[in-house]
């Protein structure tokens, strides 16, 4: 117990523990919708796209890199949504083209002009111990926004996740709801980017949700379990990174992966191939929320 309590005496560790817990919970919550929609690749893509904005904005106004990267990420998400809906190009192809081009642009700008803001490695791999008070406030704000969005639009999101065509016929503005979800996802990725990093944030979007899917057939319980798994991975990962001397973002993902392997061994992957058969009917009312 003394060894577990000792790190709490350091302000940097306490701050990092709070940020890791919030980041894991946030990504776990929003990741459920991404996994069930078969869009796991979008987390990877958007994180790389935001990196491009992160690099580009610093060439003109380094102090506003968070705002610029956020606008860049939102624009990329809306572009992906628009391209995949209005053309024959599928969502995966749209993600591949838009986000990889943005990431390549970011790498080119960093290589050519360097940066006067956060270091290149911090953007790629995260720097949870160096996160500022402003970034913590931003993370809390995005977490509150995401939770509010999920609670207020719960039934509509549930309906469009499993049957978007019927949802649209029933009166749900699917296009607007999907665009709002992409905006929330972009903000969540941006808020956690400096915590976990471009290369790892996608993993924490997917792992908690997949673990929850193997443990339950209920959509509402999946949201709760995924959030808890994400938060727990953040807490345990922070402690292990402190004692092992490994970057915290990396350790958080490794803890999540270990949980996945344990649950996979116990359940045999039950539920992963039966997403469409989830017990969500009892959670829907005759007419979805609009």
C-alpha positions, -999 to +999 in steps of 0.1 A: +000+000+000+028+024+008+043+018-027+009+025-043+004+057-022+039+070-026+036+083-062+005+103-052+029+126-033+042+139-066+021+166-082+030+155-117+019+120-111-014+130-095-021+153-125-011+125-149-033+100-131-063+123-135-057+129-171-051+092-179-083+082-162-104+109-180-088+101-213-094+064-210-130+069-200-137+094-228-122+072-255-139+041-241-173+058-242-172+073-277-154+042-290-185+021-286-203+039-314-172+037-336-167-001-331-204-010-336-206+011-368-176-009-382-155+023-383-126+014-361-102+027-388-116+062-384-100+067-350-066+059-365-073+081-395-086+112-376-057+111-352-033+112-381-054+139-398-053+161-367-015+157-366-014+174-400-033+204-386-011+204-355+019+208-378+004+233-402-010+258-377+024+260-359+039+276-390+016+306-386+005+308-349+021+283-327+002+295-296-031+285-313-020+250-323-048+233-303-075+254-319-061+250-354-056+213-350-092+210-337-107+228-366-085+208-390-098+175-374-134+186-375-131+196-411-115+162-419-143+144-401-170+163-419-152+158-452-151+120-447-187+119-438-197+140-468-176+121-493-187+086-480-224+097-482-225+116-515-204+094-537-196+058-546-164+061-524-169+041-492-161+054-458-129+034-455-116+048-488-125+083-479-108+079-445-077+065-462-074+093-487-082+124-466-064+114-434-032+099-448-028+129-470-032+152-440-006+132-420+018+132-448+014+170-450+022+172-412+053+152-415+065+172-445+059+205-427+077+193-396+107+181-416+109+212-437+103+240-412+106+224-378+084+236-350+083+263-323+056+245-303+053+211-287+079+186-299+074+162-327+078+132-305+052+145-280+027+149-308+033+113-320+037+095-287+021+118-262+035+135-231+010+130-203+034+144-176+039+176-195+003+184-201-007+219-192-036+232-170-053+246-201-052+211-217-066+195-186-095+220-186-100+212-223-101+175-216-127+179-189-148+202-211-147+177-240-155+148-216-186+167-203-196+176-238-194+140-250-213+126-220-240+152-225-243+144-262-245+107-255-272+111-228-293+136-247-292+117-280-290+082-266-320+066-284-313+084-317-277+072-316-287+037-307-313+036-335-289+049-362-261+027-350-280-005-358-305+006-385-298+040-400-322+036-430-352+029-408-341+056-384-341+081-412-376+070-423-388+073-387-378+109-386-342+109-373-319+134-391-292+107-396-269+130-416-269+157-390-265+131-362-236+114-379-219+148-385-223+157-348-208+123-338-178+130-361-173+164-345-175+149-310-151+122-320-126+147-334-127+168-302-122+136-281-091+126-302-077+161-300-082+163-262-063+130-257-037+134-285-011+150-262-018+123-236-015+092-256-002+103-289-012+100-326+001+064-328-018+051-298-050+070-294-068+048-320-060+017-299-078+032-269-108+040-290-112+004-300-099-019-272-123-010-244-153-012-267-142-046-281-137-059-245-172-047-236-187-063-266-173-097-256-188-093-221-223-082-228-251-082-254-267-050-240-259-017-256-263+003-224-241-020-204-216-019-232-213+018-228-207+015-191-182-014-193-162+002-221-159+035-201-148+016-170-123-005-189-108+027-205-106+045-172-091+014-154-065+010-182-055+047-176-051+042-139-032+009-140-011+021-170+000+052-152+011+033-121+029+007-142+046+034-163+058+050-131+074+019-117+087+004-150+100+037-165+080+032-197+061+060-214+026+063-199+007+063-232+024+031-243+017+014-210-019+024-210-024+008-244-005-023-232-027-027-202-058-024-224-044-050-247-037-073-218-073-070-206-085-078-241-064-110-242-077-121-208-113-115-217-108-132-251-093-162-234-123-164-210-151-157-235-136-171-266-144-139-284-182-143-279-201-114-294-175-101-317-191-117-348-227-110-336-228-073-333-260-070-352-277-094-328-271-073-297-300-070-273-309-034-281-346-038-290-358-034-255-338-002-252-357+014-281-391+029-279-417+028-307-404+061-321-367+071-316-357+104-301-353+131-327 
